[in-house]
Amino acid sequence: MKNQNMSMQKLHFSTRINAPKEKVWDTMLNDDTYRKWTSPFTEGSYYQGSWEKGSKILFLDPAGQGMVSKIVENKPYEFISIEHQGFVRDGKEDVESEEARSLAGAHEDYTFKETGSVTEVLVDLDTNDEYSGMFEDMWPKALLKLKQLSESYKRNMGKISLNAYLLFDGNCREAMKFYQNIFGGKFEAQTYGEVDNSCPAAMKDNIMHSSLMGGEADLMASDNPNHESLGTGKISLALSGNDEEKLSKMFNDLSAGGQVVIPLEKQIWGDIFGVVNDKFDISWMINIGAAKT
């Protein structure tokens, strides 16, 4: 029940999104996309807890300050209701202070209505005069980001991805860590032993599949189970851009322990270009174009 000592008002916001309600729901509630669409409120906003009915959930900023809330209703892809109960201050939950009690019972509801290929999202929330102006400014911006994120899937539908897939002879993990130091990104790997307990002992720690994603270059790789050369087919991996400092460093880092085939220098067509075989015998072509003005 709402605290009657607090003068509440109800605010309403909505947006129409060209995406199925399931996609919009997932975009709104999944951790990675939640952080993106809520950035107009506070850059780095996130939640801790569960969206399941009856669960406690904390809505926090990067400093760990925020709100203590409860999910009072969750009808998947249709409706979710949040009841705010207090604050998080300096890492401690406050539901007893006068300020916290004045917030108790305030609701924030999301409704999803699908008509044809369009989903309408309606946001209804309780607030007071202190925060109403802020919400009236920020909620439309947040819903615009939600719309952009939800609709982005259409631009990728039907698109075929082409990724470099590298094969190594037992040193896949070492190689991918080497590339991670150069390109950054998140490295994930699964061994043959994790997938098949009956595999030969010598293969258990070899990499069945790994990926390096989200850095300057996306790569996938594994240890070749057949221990047979598949042939290079005269294939090189190409890195290109106009950041001379960054690409020059990559060229130098890749050449450590490897062999420079063509020095990185200006070519007749006007770009800076070079070729290097790294210490894992992977060929890389680096092309640095002129920066656009």
GITALIN-V816361 format. One record per residue. N is the residue number from 0. RES is the residue in one small letter. D_CENTER is the distance of its C-alpha to the mean C-alpha in Angstrom with 1 decimal. Layout:
((N:RES:D_CENTER) (N:RES:D_CENTER))
This chain:
((0:m:37.2) (1:k:36.5) (2:n:38.4) (3:q:41.1) (4:n:41.4) (5:m:38.3) (6:s:38.7) (7:m:35.8) (8:q:34.9) (9:k:32.7) (10:l:30.2) (11:h:28.9) (12:f:26.1) (13:s:25.0) (14:t:23.2) (15:r:23.6) (16:i:20.7) (17:n:21.4) (18:a:19.5) (19:p:20.6) (20:k:20.5) (21:e:18.5) (22:k:15.6) (23:v:16.0) (24:w:16.4) (25:d:13.3) (26:t:11.2) (27:m:13.3) (28:l:13.2) (29:n:10.0) (30:d:8.5) (31:d:4.9) (32:t:6.9) (33:y:9.8) (34:r:8.8) (35:k:8.6) (36:w:11.8) (37:t:13.7) (38:s:13.5) (39:p:17.0) (40:f:18.4) (41:t:17.1) (42:e:14.4) (43:g:12.3) (44:s:13.6) (45:y:12.6) (46:y:14.7) (47:q:16.5) (48:g:18.4) (49:s:18.7) (50:w:19.1) (51:e:22.2) (52:k:25.5) (53:g:27.3) (54:s:24.4) (55:k:24.0) (56:i:20.8) (57:l:20.2) (58:f:18.4) (59:l:17.9) (60:d:17.4) (61:p:16.4) (62:a:20.1) (63:g:20.2) (64:q:22.4) (65:g:22.1) (66:m:23.6) (67:v:24.8) (68:s:24.7) (69:k:25.5) (70:i:24.4) (71:v:27.8) (72:e:27.0) (73:n:24.4) (74:k:25.5) (75:p:22.6) (76:y:21.7) (77:e:24.6) (78:f:24.7) (79:i:23.3) (80:s:25.3) (81:i:24.5) (82:e:27.4) (83:h:27.1) (84:q:29.4) (85:g:29.1) (86:f:27.2) (87:v:25.5) (88:r:27.2) (89:d:27.1) (90:g:25.4) (91:k:28.1) (92:e:28.2) (93:d:31.0) (94:v:32.4) (95:e:36.0) (96:s:36.5) (97:e:38.1) (98:e:35.0) (99:a:32.9) (100:r:35.7) (101:s:35.7) (102:l:32.1) (103:a:32.8) (104:g:32.6) (105:a:30.6) (106:h:28.4) (107:e:25.2) (108:d:25.2) (109:y:22.9) (110:t:24.7) (111:f:23.5) (112:k:26.3) (113:e:26.0) (114:t:28.8) (115:g:28.7) (116:s:25.4) (117:v:24.6) (118:t:23.1) (119:e:24.4) (120:v:22.5) (121:l:25.0) (122:v:24.4) (123:d:27.4) (124:l:27.6) (125:d:30.3) (126:t:30.7) (127:n:33.5) (128:d:34.8) (129:e:33.1) (130:y:29.5) (131:s:30.4) (132:g:30.3) (133:m:26.9) (134:f:25.5) (135:e:27.4) (136:d:25.7) (137:m:22.1) (138:w:21.7) (139:p:22.4) (140:k:19.8) (141:a:17.1) (142:l:18.3) (143:l:18.2) (144:k:14.5) (145:l:14.2) (146:k:16.6) (147:q:14.8) (148:l:11.4) (149:s:13.7) (150:e:16.0) (151:s:13.7) (152:y:14.0) (153:k:17.6) (154:r:17.3) (155:n:15.8) (156:m:18.4) (157:g:21.1) (158:k:19.5) (159:i:20.2) (160:s:18.0) (161:l:19.9) (162:n:18.7) (163:a:20.9) (164:y:22.0) (165:l:24.1) (166:l:26.8) (167:f:28.4) (168:d:31.5) (169:g:30.3) (170:n:28.4) (171:c:25.0) (172:r:23.3) (173:e:25.3) (174:a:24.3) (175:m:20.6) (176:k:20.8) (177:f:22.9) (178:y:20.4) (179:q:17.6) (180:n:20.0) (181:i:20.4) (182:f:17.1) (183:g:14.6) (184:g:11.4) (185:k:10.9) (186:f:14.0) (187:e:14.7) (188:a:18.2) (189:q:20.7) (190:t:24.4) (191:y:27.3) (192:g:28.8) (193:e:25.8) (194:v:26.3) (195:d:30.1) (196:n:32.4) (197:s:35.3) (198:c:34.1) (199:p:36.4) (200:a:36.1) (201:a:35.6) (202:m:32.4) (203:k:30.7) (204:d:28.7) (205:n:27.9) (206:i:24.4) (207:m:24.3) (208:h:20.8) (209:s:18.1) (210:s:15.1) (211:l:13.7) (212:m:10.5) (213:g:8.4) (214:g:11.7) (215:e:14.7) (216:a:15.5) (217:d:14.2) (218:l:16.8) (219:m:18.0) (220:a:21.2) (221:s:23.8) (222:d:27.3) (223:n:29.8) (224:p:31.8) (225:n:34.8) (226:h:35.4) (227:e:36.7) (228:s:35.9) (229:l:34.2) (230:g:35.2) (231:t:33.0) (232:g:34.3) (233:k:34.3) (234:i:30.5) (235:s:28.7) (236:l:25.0) (237:a:24.8) (238:l:22.9) (239:s:23.7) (240:g:23.2) (241:n:25.3) (242:d:24.1) (243:e:27.3) (244:e:26.6) (245:k:23.2) (246:l:24.5) (247:s:27.8) (248:k:26.3) (249:m:24.3) (250:f:27.7) (251:n:29.5) (252:d:27.0) (253:l:27.1) (254:s:30.9) (255:a:31.3) (256:g:33.5) (257:g:33.4) (258:q:35.5) (259:v:35.4) (260:v:36.7) (261:i:36.7) (262:p:36.4) (263:l:33.7) (264:e:36.0) (265:k:36.7) (266:q:37.9) (267:i:40.4) (268:w:37.9) (269:g:36.7) (270:d:33.3) (271:i:32.8) (272:f:32.3) (273:g:32.6) (274:v:32.2) (275:v:31.7) (276:n:31.8) (277:d:29.8) (278:k:31.3) (279:f:29.9) (280:d:31.7) (281:i:28.7) (282:s:29.7) (283:w:27.5) (284:m:28.5) (285:i:27.4) (286:n:28.2) (287:i:28.1) (288:g:29.0) (289:a:30.6) (290:a:28.3) (291:k:28.6) (292:t:30.6))
